[in-house]
Amino acid sequence: MRLRQFRFQPTLLAVFMLFLGESARFNASVHQGKQPQPRCPVLKLTCPDTVNVGASLVFALQVSGGDPNVTPTFNWSVSNGSLSSGQGTATVELDTTGLSDGDTVTATVEAGGFDRECRTYASCTSSLVKKPEARKFDEYSALTLKDEEARLDTFAIELQNDPPAQGYIIGYIGATSRPQQKAEARAKGYLVNKRGIDASRLVTVAGGSREQATVELWIVPSSAEPPKATPSADPSKPKPASPAKPKKP
């Protein structure tokens, strides 16, 4: 009986020492910050909240984590419109031409190659809005100074109510007008000096010739295309000479 007890003790001691060694290695790995690498990737799909109709719409996917030995594939689908480029890559582009104000586009992408138990798809939705356009606020010809200032006062109020917008003043000289101070410069001077409009918000354009001297006042929202001058008279048509100034005695 004593002999059996003596033979059993070394075996028990060996098992105990093996347990201590494994425990020490486990604790060391924890202290060194080694953690098992996550099996599943994290997908983040980004897109703009809104985009102008006719502009390109870009969806971009970021993949982090997951099995480092996997080279993912990308399969995209969209709810509206069609992709113009990028299918099979992490970034795609959609042409919104043909879509309308108020439409929405949802893009969904699936990243292939990872474990089937992982969530490997993501979606993002953008809304389409009508592109801002410049609008003609007023147009006048041959006004008295008082009447012109009244029209400019109303224009100034409109600009004050829309701080991001710019004001465009297009001046056309009459086909038979005598040379004089440019109407667009005179209008800008009044808006800046009398109405307190920041000069950087006002753009003057020499529009060329029309049959009558004319001034156009435009409101141009941020990101809208500026208006273009539309002269209608032949600039080569001769104009009457300005009256000669009397000579000093």
C-alpha positions in Angstrom: 0.0 0.0 0.0 2.8 2.4 0.8 4.6 1.5 -2.4 1.6 2.4 -4.6 1.3 5.8 -2.9 4.9 6.5 -3.5 4.6 5.7 -7.3 1.4 7.9 -7.7 2.8 11.1 -6.3 5.3 11.9 -9.1 2.5 11.6 -11.7 0.2 13.9 -9.8 3.1 16.4 -9.5 3.8 16.4 -13.2 0.1 17.1 -14.1 0.1 20.0 -11.6 3.3 21.5 -13.0 1.8 21.3 -16.6 -1.3 23.2 -15.4 0.8 25.9 -13.9 2.8 26.4 -17.1 -0.3 26.7 -19.3 -1.9 29.1 -16.8 1.3 31.3 -16.8 1.3 31.4 -20.6 -2.3 32.5 -20.7 -1.8 35.2 -18.1 1.2 36.5 -20.0 -0.7 36.8 -23.3 -3.5 38.7 -21.5 -1.0 41.1 -20.0 0.6 41.7 -23.4 -2.7 42.8 -24.8 -3.0 39.9 -27.3 -6.7 39.3 -28.1 -8.2 37.0 -30.7 -8.7 38.8 -34.0 -12.3 39.3 -34.8 -13.6 37.0 -37.5 -16.2 39.4 -39.0 -15.5 42.7 -40.7 -17.1 46.0 -39.9 -18.6 47.8 -42.9 -19.2 51.5 -43.1 -21.0 52.9 -46.2 -21.1 56.6 -46.7 -23.1 58.9 -49.0 -24.3 62.5 -49.1 -27.7 63.3 -47.5 -28.7 65.3 -50.6 -27.3 65.8 -54.1 -28.4 68.0 -57.0 -30.4 66.5 -59.8 -27.9 65.9 -62.7 -24.8 65.7 -60.4 -22.8 62.6 -59.8 -23.7 60.6 -56.6 -20.8 58.7 -54.9 -21.1 55.8 -52.5 -18.0 54.8 -50.6 -17.5 51.6 -48.5 -14.9 51.2 -45.7 -14.0 47.7 -44.5 -12.1 47.2 -41.2 -11.3 44.1 -39.2 -12.2 40.6 -40.3 -10.0 37.8 -41.6 -6.8 39.4 -42.9 -6.4 36.5 -45.4 -9.6 37.5 -47.2 -9.6 39.7 -50.3 -13.2 40.9 -50.3 -15.3 41.2 -53.4 -18.0 43.9 -53.8 -21.4 43.6 -55.3 -23.6 46.7 -55.6 -27.2 47.3 -56.3 -29.2 50.6 -56.4 -32.9 51.3 -56.0 -33.0 54.1 -58.6 -30.9 55.0 -61.6 -27.9 53.0 -62.7 -24.2 52.9 -61.8 -21.9 54.7 -64.2 -18.6 53.3 -62.7 -17.1 51.3 -59.8 -19.0 48.1 -59.8 -16.8 45.4 -58.2 -14.8 48.0 -56.2 -15.3 49.7 -52.8 -16.5 53.0 -54.4 -19.2 53.5 -57.0 -20.6 56.5 -58.9 -24.2 57.0 -60.1 -25.3 59.5 -62.7 -28.5 61.2 -61.5 -29.5 62.5 -65.0 -33.1 61.6 -65.6 -34.1 61.5 -62.0 -36.3 64.2 -60.4 -36.4 66.5 -57.4 -37.6 64.5 -54.4 -36.4 61.1 -55.7 -34.3 58.9 -53.4 -31.5 56.5 -54.2 -30.5 53.7 -51.9 -27.3 51.8 -52.6 -26.6 48.4 -51.1 -23.3 46.6 -51.2 -22.3 43.1 -50.2 -18.7 42.3 -49.3 -18.0 38.7 -50.3 -15.4 36.3 -49.1 -16.0 36.4 -45.3 -17.6 33.8 -43.1 -21.3 33.4 -44.0 -22.3 34.0 -40.4 -21.0 37.6 -40.6 -23.1 40.6 -41.6 -21.4 41.6 -44.8 -23.8 44.1 -46.4 -24.5 47.8 -45.8 -26.9 50.4 -47.3 -27.0 54.2 -47.6 -29.7 56.5 -49.0 -29.4 60.0 -50.6 -32.2 62.4 -51.6 -32.2 64.3 -54.9 -33.0 68.1 -54.9 -33.5 70.5 -57.7 -30.3 72.5 -58.4 -30.6 76.1 -57.3 -31.2 78.5 -60.2 -30.6 82.2 -60.6 -33.9 84.2 -61.0 -34.5 87.6 -62.5 -35.9 89.8 -59.7 -36.5 93.0 -61.7 -35.8 94.8 -64.9 -36.3 98.4 -65.7 -35.5 101.1 -68.3 -35.7 104.9 -68.4 -36.7 105.5 -64.8 -36.4 108.7 -62.7 -33.7 108.5 -60.1 -36.4 108.3 -57.4 -38.2 105.4 -59.0 -34.9 103.5 -59.7 -33.9 103.9 -56.0 -37.3 102.5 -55.0 -36.7 99.4 -57.2 -33.2 99.0 -55.7 -34.6 99.3 -52.1 -36.9 96.3 -52.8 -33.9 94.4 -54.3 -31.9 95.1 -51.2 -34.6 93.7 -48.9 -34.6 90.5 -51.0 -30.9 90.2 -50.6 -31.1 90.8 -46.8 -33.7 88.0 -46.5 -31.4 85.5 -48.3 -27.9 86.1 -46.8 -26.1 83.3 -48.8 -27.3 84.6 -52.1 -25.5 87.1 -54.4 -27.0 90.0 -56.3 -26.1 90.3 -60.0 -26.7 93.7 -61.7 -26.5 93.5 -65.5 -26.5 96.8 -67.3 -27.2 97.2 -71.0 -26.5 100.4 -72.9 -29.0 101.7 -75.4 -28.2 101.2 -79.1 -28.5 105.0 -79.5 -27.5 106.1 -76.0 -24.9 108.7 -75.4 -21.9 107.6 -73.3 -22.6 108.0 -69.6 -22.0 106.5 -66.2 -22.6 102.8 -66.4 -26.0 102.0 -64.9 -24.8 98.8 -63.2 -22.0 100.7 -61.3 -24.5 103.4 -60.3 -26.9 100.8 -58.9 -24.2 99.0 -57.0 -23.0 102.2 -55.4 -26.5 103.0 -54.2 -27.0 99.4 -52.7 -23.6 99.6 -50.9 -23.6 103.2 -49.7 -27.3 103.7 -49.0 -28.6 100.3 -48.2 -25.6 98.8 -46.5 -25.3 95.7 -48.7 -21.8 94.1 -48.5 -20.0 94.9 -51.8 -18.7 91.4 -52.0 -22.3 90.1 -52.5 -22.9 92.3 -55.6 -21.6 91.5 -59.0 -21.9 93.9 -61.9 -21.9 92.8 -65.5 -21.6 95.0 -68.6 -24.2 93.3 -70.7 -23.6 95.0 -74.1 -26.2 96.8 -76.2 -30.0 96.7 -76.4 -32.4 99.0 -78.2 -33.1 100.7 -74.8 -30.7 101.2 -71.9 -31.8 98.5 -69.4 -30.9 97.2 -66.0 -31.5 93.6 -64.8 -31.5 92.6 -61.1 -30.8 89.0 -60.4 -30.9 86.9 -57.2 -28.3 84.1 -57.4 -28.5 81.4 -54.7 -25.4 79.7 -53.4 -24.0 77.1 -55.8 -26.3 78.3 -58.7 -25.0 79.2 -62.1 -24.7 83.0 -62.6 -27.0 84.6 -65.2 -25.6 85.4 -68.7 -26.0 88.7 -70.4 -28.4 88.7 -73.4 -27.6 91.7 -75.6 -29.9 92.2 -78.5 -28.7 95.3 -80.4 -25.8 95.4 -82.9 -22.8 96.9 -81.0 -21.4 98.1 -84.3 -24.3 100.5 -84.8 -23.0 104.1 -84.6 -24.0 106.0 -81.5 -24.4 109.8 -81.3 -21.3 111.6 -80.1 -21.4 113.1 -76.7 -21.8 116.8 -76.6 -18.5 118.7 -76.7 -17.4 120.3 -73.4 -17.0 124.0 -73.4 -13.5 125.2 -73.4 -12.2 127.1 -70.4 -11.5 130.8 -71.3 
